[in-house]
Amino acid sequence: MKIHLLPVSLALLLAGCTSTSTDTRHAAELAKVTHVYVEHRLNDNHSLDQLIVQELQHLGYDAAYGPLTMMPENVQAIVSYEDDWAFDFTTHMVSLEIRVRASPKDQAFGSGHYYNRGVSRVPPEKMVHEVVASIFKRI
Protein backbone atom coordinates (compact mmCIF):
# COMPACT_ATOMS: atom_id res chain seq x y z
CA MET A 1 0.00 0.00 0.00
CA LYS A 2 1.50 3.30 -1.12
CA ILE A 3 0.72 6.44 0.90
CA HIS A 4 1.13 9.83 -0.74
CA LEU A 5 2.62 12.15 1.84
CA LEU A 6 1.71 15.45 0.17
CA PRO A 7 -2.10 15.03 0.36
CA VAL A 8 -1.90 13.65 3.91
CA SER A 9 0.39 16.49 5.03
CA LEU A 10 -1.82 19.10 3.40
CA ALA A 11 -4.94 17.65 5.03
CA LEU A 12 -3.30 17.70 8.47
CA LEU A 13 -2.08 21.25 7.95
CA LEU A 14 -5.51 22.52 6.92
CA ALA A 15 -7.30 20.70 9.72
CA GLY A 16 -5.22 22.55 12.31
CA CYS A 17 -6.21 26.00 11.07
CA THR A 18 -9.64 26.10 12.73
CA SER A 19 -10.18 26.35 16.46
CA THR A 20 -12.96 27.04 18.92
CA SER A 21 -12.42 28.04 22.54
CA THR A 22 -14.92 28.78 25.29
CA ASP A 23 -14.68 30.23 28.79
CA THR A 24 -17.77 29.69 30.96
CA ARG A 25 -16.53 30.21 34.50
CA HIS A 26 -19.93 31.44 35.61
CA ALA A 27 -21.97 28.76 33.85
CA ALA A 28 -24.22 28.26 36.87
CA GLU A 29 -25.35 31.91 36.74
CA LEU A 30 -25.71 31.75 32.97
CA ALA A 31 -27.95 28.68 33.29
CA LYS A 32 -30.54 30.88 35.09
CA VAL A 33 -30.73 33.36 32.21
CA THR A 34 -33.79 33.39 29.96
CA HIS A 35 -33.84 36.94 28.51
CA VAL A 36 -30.84 37.87 26.35
CA TYR A 37 -30.08 41.05 24.41
CA VAL A 38 -27.54 41.18 21.57
CA GLU A 39 -25.84 44.55 21.30
CA HIS A 40 -25.95 45.79 17.69
CA ARG A 41 -22.60 46.97 16.34
CA LEU A 42 -22.78 49.98 14.05
CA ASN A 43 -20.14 48.55 11.69
CA ASP A 44 -21.85 45.15 11.37
CA ASN A 45 -22.50 44.86 7.63
CA HIS A 46 -23.25 41.14 7.81
CA SER A 47 -26.23 41.05 10.25
CA LEU A 48 -24.37 38.91 12.77
CA ASP A 49 -26.57 40.27 15.57
CA GLN A 50 -29.58 38.73 13.83
CA LEU A 51 -27.78 35.41 13.35
CA ILE A 52 -26.87 35.34 17.05
CA VAL A 53 -30.48 36.08 18.05
CA GLN A 54 -31.77 33.33 15.75
CA GLU A 55 -29.35 30.85 17.30
CA LEU A 56 -30.32 31.89 20.85
CA GLN A 57 -34.02 31.57 20.00
CA HIS A 58 -33.33 28.13 18.52
CA LEU A 59 -31.77 27.18 21.89
CA GLY A 60 -34.94 28.35 23.70
CA TYR A 61 -33.91 31.82 24.89
CA ASP A 62 -36.00 34.97 24.67
CA ALA A 63 -33.59 37.03 22.59
CA ALA A 64 -33.64 40.40 20.83
CA TYR A 65 -31.07 42.74 19.30
CA GLY A 66 -30.53 46.45 18.87
CA PRO A 67 -28.61 49.38 20.33
CA LEU A 68 -28.08 49.35 24.10
CA THR A 69 -30.30 52.42 24.41
CA MET A 70 -33.26 50.28 23.25
CA MET A 71 -32.58 47.35 25.59
CA PRO A 72 -35.71 46.09 27.42
CA GLU A 73 -35.75 46.24 31.22
CA ASN A 74 -36.14 42.47 31.72
CA VAL A 75 -32.82 41.58 30.05
CA GLN A 76 -30.62 39.33 32.19
CA ALA A 77 -27.61 39.01 29.89
CA ILE A 78 -26.02 41.18 27.21
CA VAL A 79 -24.16 39.63 24.29
CA SER A 80 -21.47 41.57 22.46
CA TYR A 81 -19.35 40.34 19.58
CA GLU A 82 -16.29 41.12 17.48
CA ASP A 83 -15.84 39.78 14.00
CA ASP A 84 -12.90 39.81 11.62
CA TRP A 85 -13.30 39.43 7.87
CA ALA A 86 -10.82 38.92 5.03
CA PHE A 87 -10.93 39.11 1.26
CA ASP A 88 -9.34 36.20 -0.54
CA PHE A 89 -11.18 36.07 -3.90
CA THR A 90 -14.32 36.18 -1.75
CA THR A 91 -15.14 37.94 1.49
CA HIS A 92 -15.25 35.53 4.42
CA MET A 93 -15.24 35.69 8.20
CA VAL A 94 -11.92 34.72 9.77
CA SER A 95 -12.81 34.97 13.45
CA LEU A 96 -15.75 35.58 15.75
CA GLU A 97 -15.59 36.39 19.45
CA ILE A 98 -18.74 36.50 21.56
CA ARG A 99 -18.84 37.79 25.13
CA VAL A 100 -21.78 37.45 27.54
CA ARG A 101 -22.16 39.63 30.61
CA ALA A 102 -24.83 40.11 33.24
CA SER A 103 -27.22 43.00 33.02
CA PRO A 104 -27.01 45.39 34.86
CA LYS A 105 -24.07 44.17 37.03
CA ASP A 106 -21.69 43.84 34.07
CA GLN A 107 -20.24 40.59 35.47
CA ALA A 108 -18.74 38.32 32.80
CA PHE A 109 -20.76 35.13 32.29
CA GLY A 110 -18.69 33.63 29.53
CA SER A 111 -17.06 34.04 26.16
CA GLY A 112 -16.28 32.04 23.09
CA HIS A 113 -13.99 32.42 20.11
CA TYR A 114 -13.98 30.75 16.70
CA TYR A 115 -10.92 31.14 14.50
CA ASN A 116 -10.60 29.89 10.93
CA ARG A 117 -7.49 30.74 8.94
CA GLY A 118 -7.59 27.63 6.78
CA VAL A 119 -8.27 27.29 3.10
CA SER A 120 -11.79 26.01 3.67
CA ARG A 121 -14.43 28.69 4.17
CA VAL A 122 -16.74 28.36 7.17
CA PRO A 123 -20.11 30.12 6.74
CA PRO A 124 -20.97 32.78 9.37
CA GLU A 125 -24.03 30.75 10.41
CA LYS A 126 -21.84 27.79 11.36
CA MET A 127 -19.37 29.99 13.25
CA VAL A 128 -22.22 31.65 15.18
CA HIS A 129 -23.76 28.25 15.95
CA GLU A 130 -20.48 26.79 17.21
CA VAL A 131 -19.72 29.71 19.55
CA VAL A 132 -23.25 30.36 20.84
CA ALA A 133 -23.97 26.66 21.42
CA SER A 134 -20.70 26.21 23.32
CA ILE A 135 -21.38 29.18 25.61
CA PHE A 136 -25.10 28.69 26.17
CA LYS A 137 -25.26 24.92 26.51
CA ARG A 138 -27.81 24.13 29.19
CA ILE A 139 -26.46 22.55 32.35
N, C-alpha and C positions, 0 to 999 in steps of 0.2 A: 504494500500500500504506500503510495507516494503522497506526501503532504507538501502542498505549496506554501511556503513560509510567508510570502508577500501578502496574499489575501488574509491569512490568519493574523499576521501582525497588524495589518490595516484595521481589521475588525476589532481587535483588542484595543488599539489606539483610539478608535472612534467611540467605543463603548465607554471609555473612561472620561469622556468630555462632558458628560451630563451628570449633575449631582443635585440632590435635594437634601436640605437640612432643616430641622425643626427644633425650636426651643419652647417647651411648654412647662415651665417651672411651676406655674400657678394653674395647672390643669383642673384642679378641684374647684377653684373659683370660676373658671371658664365653663365648667360643666353646668353651672347654675344659670348661665346666661341664656336668654331666649330672644331678646330684642337687640339687634345689631345694626349699626349705622356705618356705611362705607363713605369715607370722606372723599368727595370728588376733587380731583387734581385739575387745575386749570389747563395744564399742558397735556392732558390725556387726550390724544387724538385717536385712540383705539377702543374707547368705551370699556376699559378694563373694570371700572367701577360697576358697570352693569353686569359684566361677566361674573364678578365676585358676588354680587347680590343674587344672581341666578343660582350660583353654586350653593350659597348659604341657604336659600329657599329650598333647594333640592335636598339639603341635609335636614330640613325641618325648622329652620330659624325664621323668625319674623325679621326681615332685612329690608333696608331701604338705602338709597344713596342721595348725595347732594352736598352742597356746601355746609360747613359746620354751623353757619348762622341759621340754617333751616332744619337743624337736627331736632327731632321730637323729644319731649321731656322724658319719655319712658325708656330711652335707650340705656342699655346696660354696658355695652361695649362699642368702642369705636375702632374701625379698621382703617389703616392707612397703608399705602403701597408705593413702591418705587419700581419703575420698569426701565429697562435699558434695551434699546433697539439698535440694529445694525443693518447696513445695506450691503448685500453680497449677491448681486444680480436681482435679488428680491429683498424687500424689507421684512425682517423677522425679529422677534423678541429674543434677546440673548439671556436676560435674567429678569427675575421677578422676586421682589422681597415684600412680604406682607407682615405688618405688625398689628397686634391687637392689644388695646389698653382699656382699662375700666373707665366708665363715665360715671360720675364726674371726677373721681379720685386721681385719674391719670396713672394708675398702677399698671405696669406691664403684665399682660396675661400670657402672651406668647408671641412667637414670630416664626416665620418660615421663609426659606430662600430656595429658589430653583435656578440653576445655572446650566446653560446649554451653549457650549462653544464648539460643538462638533459639526460635522458636515451635514448631518441630518437635521431637518427643520422640525421643531416641535410647535404645534399650533398653540396660540395663546390660551384657548379653552382648556387644553390638556395641562398647561403649566398652572393655570388658575386652579383647576381641579386638584392637582397633586398637592399644591401648597395649602389650599383651604381645607381639604380633607385631612391632611396631616395635622393641622393645628386644631381643627374643630371636631376631631373624632370624639364621639360620645364615650364617656367612661362608664 
